[in-house]
Amino acid sequence: MSDRPIVALAGGPAFTFSYAEHAELLSAAGADVVTFDPLRDEGLPDGTGGLVVGGGFPEVYAAELSANELLRKAVAELALGGAPVAAECAGLLYLCRELDGQPMCGVIDAAARMTRRLSLGYRDAVAVSDSSLAAAGTRMRGHEFHRTVVEPGAGAAPAWGVRAPEKRVEGFVQHGVHASYLHTHWASSPGVARRFVERCRTS
């Protein structure tokens, strides 16, 4: 039996933004990366041990993503079972309870909605909670680009402390899930990919 865990990577029209280096770093860390399309695939790749959902425009495809109930349930089952999940921006919205009133995966007890306000800029961030992606205290730089807000419920710890443009905490950490608006480039801190793959092996 292979000791290379399978990491499912969301792709397709709804999740068009992710750094190619993330898949490369996961592979170099010992994972087999398999791409799937949440708009069309009704299940995760066989043997999935971890999930990465990057950026894109899920608000454009909210109805179609919601209609794929089988996949939404599979994602929820994987995440709530403790498997490592890394979600950024669009991925965060997909894991929420709903997006613009459309049911999503329900992994995070939060509702997301579109607004007219653009959140845009580079961010310096420090991990404030241990997660499958980063140990508390890990410093990373990333960017935000979105026109949505997330109104959280209870039950999750924050993912990042962000210093600019205002001091705040952001994102969610619960079970094996690390989800936030912040797009980070893992090549700046390759240890996050190694940590994620190791968690896939042991979860």
ZAZA-413047 format. One record per residue (C-alpha): residue number from 0; y, z, x. Coordinates in Angstrom, 2 decimals. Each point is the difference from the previous one (the first is absolute). Example, Ala and Ser with C-alpha at 12.3 -4.5 7.8 and 13.67 -1.06 7.14 Angstrom:
0, -4.50, 7.80, 12.30
1, 3.44, -0.66, 1.37
//
This chain:
0, 0.00, 0.00, 0.00
1, 3.43, -0.93, 1.36
2, 2.36, 2.82, 0.92
3, 2.97, -2.26, -0.76
4, 1.48, 1.17, -3.31
5, 1.28, -2.61, -2.42
6, 3.73, 0.15, -0.67
7, 1.13, -1.97, -3.05
8, 3.40, -1.66, 0.46
9, 1.92, -1.10, -3.11
10, 1.28, -3.55, 0.03
11, 0.70, -2.81, -2.45
12, 3.29, -0.83, -1.74
13, 0.85, 3.59, -0.99
14, -0.38, 1.41, 3.53
15, 1.43, -2.58, 2.36
16, 1.66, 2.27, 2.55
17, -1.98, 1.70, 2.72
18, 0.12, -0.16, 3.76
19, -2.86, -2.04, 1.51
20, -0.17, 2.60, 2.75
21, -1.19, 2.64, -2.47
22, -3.25, -1.87, -0.62
23, -0.32, -0.68, 3.72
24, 0.50, 3.67, 0.88
25, -2.49, 1.13, -2.63
26, -2.55, -2.47, 1.37
27, 0.66, 1.12, 3.57
28, -0.48, 3.61, -1.13
29, -3.48, -0.86, -1.24
30, 0.36, -1.11, -3.63
31, -1.02, -3.16, -1.78
32, 3.04, -1.14, -2.01
33, -0.73, -1.88, -3.23
34, 2.81, -1.48, -2.10
35, -0.11, 0.08, -3.80
36, 2.35, -1.13, -2.76
37, 0.87, 2.67, -2.60
38, 1.00, -2.70, -2.47
39, -3.40, -1.67, 0.00
40, -2.71, 2.19, 1.52
41, -1.58, 2.42, -2.45
42, -1.37, 2.28, 2.70
43, 0.67, 1.11, 3.54
44, -2.00, -1.60, 2.83
45, -3.54, 1.36, 0.23
46, -0.18, 3.14, 2.08
47, 3.75, 0.64, 0.07
48, 0.74, 3.21, 1.89
49, 3.79, -0.26, 0.16
50, 2.82, -1.90, -1.67
51, 3.31, -1.42, 1.25
52, 2.53, -1.33, -2.53
53, 3.18, -1.38, 1.53
54, 3.16, -1.48, -1.41
55, 0.76, -2.75, -2.45
56, 1.30, -0.40, -3.51
57, -2.38, 1.75, -2.41
58, 2.79, 0.31, -2.58
59, -0.20, -3.79, -0.44
60, -3.73, 0.28, -0.67
61, -0.08, 3.38, -1.74
62, -1.68, -1.32, -3.15
63, -2.70, -1.84, 1.96
64, -0.65, 2.95, 2.31
65, -0.23, 2.29, -3.00
66, -2.39, -2.35, -1.79
67, -2.48, 0.24, 2.91
68, -1.28, 3.32, -1.26
69, -3.30, -0.14, 1.89
70, 1.76, -0.17, 3.35
71, 2.54, 2.67, -0.96
72, -2.88, 2.34, -0.80
73, -1.76, -0.87, 3.26
74, 3.15, 0.75, 2.01
75, 0.47, 3.31, -1.83
76, -3.61, 0.99, 0.55
77, 0.21, -0.79, 3.71
78, 3.29, 1.84, 0.49
79, -0.81, 3.04, -2.11
80, -3.32, 0.27, 1.82
81, 1.90, 0.71, 3.22
82, -0.26, -3.35, 1.78
83, 2.94, -0.86, 2.30
84, 2.66, -2.07, -1.76
85, 3.23, -1.25, 1.60
86, 2.53, -1.50, -2.39
87, 3.51, -1.26, 0.70
88, 2.66, -0.90, -2.57
89, -1.86, -2.43, -2.27
90, -3.14, 1.94, 0.76
91, 1.72, 3.21, -1.06
92, 0.97, -1.57, -3.33
93, -3.57, -1.22, -0.55
94, -1.38, 3.51, 0.50
95, 2.42, 1.53, -2.51
96, -0.90, 0.92, -3.55
97, 2.12, -2.87, -1.33
98, 2.46, -2.69, 1.04
99, 2.63, -1.04, -2.55
100, -2.24, 1.42, -2.72
101, -3.10, -1.89, 1.14
102, -2.97, 2.21, 0.96
103, -0.81, -0.10, 3.72
104, -2.70, 1.81, 1.99
105, 1.08, 3.53, -0.86
106, -0.81, 1.37, 3.44
107, 3.48, 1.53, 0.28
108, 1.47, 1.87, -2.94
109, 3.25, -1.96, -0.01
110, 1.71, -2.72, -2.02
111, 1.75, -2.92, 1.72
112, 2.66, -2.21, -1.49
113, 2.32, -2.79, 1.04
114, 3.71, 0.67, 0.45
115, 3.01, -2.10, 0.99
116, 0.61, 2.07, 3.12
117, -1.29, -1.36, 3.31
118, -1.28, 2.54, 2.52
119, 0.17, -1.72, 3.37
120, 0.15, 1.13, 3.60
121, -1.78, 1.24, 3.09
122, -1.29, 3.55, -0.04
123, -0.98, 2.58, 2.60
124, -2.76, 2.10, -1.47
125, -2.26, 2.89, 0.92
126, -3.28, 0.77, -1.76
127, 0.40, 3.31, -1.80
128, -3.61, 0.26, -1.24
129, -3.31, -0.66, 1.72
130, -1.56, -3.14, -1.46
131, -2.65, -2.62, 0.66
132, 2.71, -2.10, 1.66
133, 2.07, 2.44, 2.03
134, -0.06, 3.57, 1.21
135, 2.93, 2.19, -0.99
136, 2.74, -0.47, 2.56
137, -0.77, -3.67, 0.69
138, 3.27, -1.92, 0.38
139, 0.26, -3.62, -1.09
140, 2.71, -2.51, -0.77
141, -0.16, -2.31, -2.98
142, 1.99, -1.65, -2.74
143, 0.48, 0.16, -3.75
144, 0.58, -2.99, -2.25
145, -0.46, 0.55, -3.72
146, 1.72, 0.08, -3.39
147, -2.27, 2.59, -1.59
148, -0.01, 3.75, -0.38
149, -2.97, 2.31, -0.32
150, 0.25, 3.04, -2.24
151, -2.71, 2.36, 1.20
152, -2.07, 2.55, -1.77
153, -1.74, 2.85, 1.79
154, -2.92, 0.36, 2.36
155, 0.93, -1.89, 3.16
156, 1.66, 0.99, 3.26
157, 2.77, -2.17, 1.50
158, -0.92, -2.60, 2.62
159, 3.17, -0.41, 2.09
160, 3.18, 1.80, 0.81
161, 2.77, -2.58, 0.33
162, 3.32, 0.71, 1.71
163, 2.13, -2.97, -1.08
164, 1.93, -1.04, -1.99
165, -0.52, 3.51, -1.40
166, -2.43, 2.77, 0.90
167, -2.91, -0.02, -2.43
168, -3.76, -0.02, -0.36
169, -1.80, -3.06, -1.26
170, -3.45, -1.16, -1.02
171, -3.24, 1.72, -0.94
172, -2.99, 1.51, 1.79
173, -3.00, 1.16, -1.99
174, -3.73, -0.07, 0.73
175, -0.32, -2.95, 2.41
176, 3.03, -1.84, -1.37
177, 3.19, -0.68, 1.97
178, 2.45, -1.96, -2.16
179, 3.71, -0.60, 0.46
180, 2.82, -2.52, -0.19
181, 0.28, -0.14, 3.78
182, -1.31, -3.13, 1.72
183, -1.15, 1.02, 3.47
184, -1.26, -2.14, 2.86
185, -3.12, 1.65, 1.33
186, 0.28, -1.71, 3.37
187, 2.79, 2.47, 0.76
188, -2.53, 2.83, -0.40
189, -3.54, -1.42, 0.36
190, -1.50, 3.44, -0.48
191, 0.53, -0.29, -3.74
192, -2.52, -2.85, -0.26
193, -2.54, 1.89, 2.10
194, 0.53, 3.11, -2.14
195, -0.42, -1.99, -3.21
196, -3.25, -1.63, 1.14
197, -1.41, 3.32, 1.20
198, 0.75, 1.49, -3.41
199, -1.84, -2.95, -1.58
200, -3.06, 0.92, 2.07
201, 0.05, 3.66, -0.98
202, 1.22, -0.01, -3.61
//
